[in-house]
Amino acid sequence: MLVPMLTNAGSTLLPTDGAARWLAVGAAVVLTGLAALVEGRVRRSSRQPGEADPAADGSAAAGDPEVPRQLPAPPPVFTGRDAALAELDRALDRPAEQPTGVPATARMAVIIGTGGVGKTGTAVHWAHLRSADFPDGQLYVNLRGFDPTQPPMPAATALRSLLTALRVDPKVVPVDPDAQAALLRSTLAQRRMLVVADNARYAGQVEPLLPGTPTCAILVTSRHELPDLYLRGATAVRLDVLDPAGSRELITGHLGARRVDAEPAAVSELLGFCAGLPLAISIVAVRAVTRPRLPLREICADLRDESARLDGLGTDDLSVNVRAVISWSYRALDGDSARLFRLLGTAAGPDVGPAAAAALAAVPVARARTLLATLTSAHLVQEHVPGRYRMHDLIRLFAVEQPDPERTAAFRRLVDFYLHTALRGADLLDPHWRRVDVAAPVAGAAPLVLTTADAARSWFDAEYENLLATSRAARDQDWHRLVWQLAGTLVTHQRQQGHSSDYIDTWRQGLAAAEALDDPSAQAWAHRQLGQAYSRAEQHDRADEHLHRALTLAGQADDLACEAATRRSLARAWARRGDDRRALAHAQHALRLYRRLDPVSRARALNTVGWYLAQLHRYEQARRHCAEALALHRAHGYADGEALALDSLGYLDRIAGRHQAAVRHHRQAAEVFRRLGNAYKEADTLAHLAEAYAAAGQPDEARTAWRRAHDLYRAQRRHTQADRVRDRLVPDHRPAADDRDAAPPERAAHPPGPEG
């Protein structure tokens, strides 16, 4: 039952009245997601996420690093669920039963039971037992359906998580959820894989994740009945609390028969506190194991005292006892560990690393690691992968309610840690982006000092969900300036990695923050970013509205750089609509403004103007502009801009009939974009490279480049470009020799120009 714990609250939760809080959520919330910790001790290993666990997986592919192995570690002690395991065998061994005339799809079972009953532990235990039946891999996603502090995970987020686990490049995952679901089905087709979808709240979270082939199986856990899944052939497997015999077997597995048999009365009383819930039994067992000479009757006395202290706070005996067990474990911590535990409840996002924990507590990273190890040993946090820690939702709720006067200051340190590390990362990803001006970090934030673009990409990948969640939590604190700044640091990563829907959402939030600040310049940049995001998503009317508003506000703020950048954005937006004359007019206006600014920006504008001149058949002027742009970019070491200029020159070479020169320029540009992680521009350049190969009489190379471009375009939901490339992939297409020097190439799939 190792489900993701330290989840995004959507806001920074500050404690008010702890008793009222618990009374308000009631027993149902008190039990939320207890299954997540039933597994017992966290398995420490050097495995990376998704790698095989050789001890648990006997499949032939266990050593293959390409095969996703995402299952959490199984419970070290598992008992009392033989009937449920047999039901799962029957449900997932057979082909899915479908209504007459409906093709079979994936085999499916839904484990249903109250919070803490052991749903996730049962699912994970069964999945490990049967992993050899799924040699192509096992996927795991926590849908957070019953997290008391945030909404359930959207299906689109779950889809992206699974596609990433399947090594589908996140830069090419489409925005549209239906397209994501189709891509997942295509990727899973004919593979023998298991998907574990944990903590589903409603069927709509699961349906987009369903594989389309009976070679796969999907195992779902939920506290709710999901009748829509039964209509699709799912089998319901229902769990109840452990009976006294099962509870005794579980604690015996933890403590050993000798110790249990020595104090039968104390064991019975302990199990009474735990109420058949494996989480509570595990926490009690950890305390006993770590104090092997402590009589169990003394642990009972401690729990009686703790239960009496909390009697007035629960709504029923079960919730009082479970809460008493957590409180008892917390009160056993040393002062520094207890402080970090309280502050971890403040962190927004699915998990936390040692450096972020150090910022929360304003301690050195080495000290934070030691404290996290203490909390892991106490079962209050889980090291779900090496160096990443998360907290169960119930335990997090308990942490948040504990009074701590420094909670707000700790969260501010965390925001500054993320902001300043992201700022450094953005500098490395694009040295010529418009840098966000920020104040120095507050004392104790200690942001990381990233040193390479690869390190920056890795850090953004690892912390991306935490950055989004932290921004939302800062918004709920009305920290508007920080929200706008965080949005700015995310732009390059979101564009390069193809996080198009997040790009829109981030700048909706950034615009609201800028409006709250009553800052015309900040509003202008926010409108420009939203305009770019909507243009990429082919929502042209919205793009036009925001870009023109950006122009107006930039003029009011006397922000020349924003005005120039917005003109370039308008040029691209009109080009996407097929109006190159308007695109050229905006690009030329931008160039006039950029001549008053820095040389790299001027080079970008020169290349953009050159491109639209070429689309309008003004080739000599185009070449002069693009050549000047290339020289400026090389002089200032701007690789992204150099690649754009090379791509433009390759296009002009094709028009002039210099086919090998065109191939060379386009190939160089595509290689640079791939190295920079810019899949969006890589797709355009591959399409241009394919045309150059075709014109040069190299049809096999052309088809290879078209296929790569087509895959990228489809994944990016760029339908017009994908259709154009698809037409070039008609079998047996070969350009005639006299076609190579005929009319100019058709209009390129997409205009150039970095969108910084």
Buried (B, 14 or more C-beta within 10 A) or exposed (E): BBBBBBBBBBBBBEBEEBEEBBBEBEBBBBBBBBBBBBBBBBBEEEBEEBBBBEEBBEBEBBEBEEBBBBBBBBBEBBBBBEEBBEBBBEBBEEEBBBEEEEEBBBBBBBBBBBBBBBBBBBBBBBBBBBBBBBBBBBBBBBBBBBBBBBEBBBBBBBBBBBBBBBEBBBBBBBBBBEBBBBBBBEBBEEBBBBBBBBBBBBBEBBBBBBBBBBBBBBBBBBBEEBEEBBEBBBBBBEBEBBEEEBBBBBBBBBBEEEBBEEBEEBBEBBBBBBBBBBBBBBBBBBBBEEEEEEBBEEBBEBBEEBBEEBEEBBBEBBBBBBBBBBBBBBEBBEEBBBBBBBBBBBBBBBBBBBBBBBBBBBBEBEBBBBBBBBBBBBBBBBBBBEEBBBBBBBBBBBBBBBEBEBBEBBBBBBBBBBBBBBBBBBBBBBBBBBEBEBEEBBEBBBBBEBEEBEBBBEBBEBBBBBBBBBBBBBBBBEBBBBBBBBBBBBBBBBBBBBBBBBBBBBBBBBBBBBBBBEBBBBBBBBBBBBBBBBBBBBBBEBBBBBBBBBBBBBBEBEBBBBBBBBBBBBBBBBBBBEEBEBBBBBBBBBBEBBEEBEBBBBBBBBBBBBBBBBBEEBBEEBBEBBBBBBBBBBEBEBBBBBBBBBBBBBBBBBBEEBBEBBBBBBBBBBBBBBEBBBBBBBBBBBBBBBBBBBBBBBBEBBBBBBBBBBBBBBBBBBEEBBEBBBEBBEEEEEBEEEEBEEEBBEEBBBBBBBBB
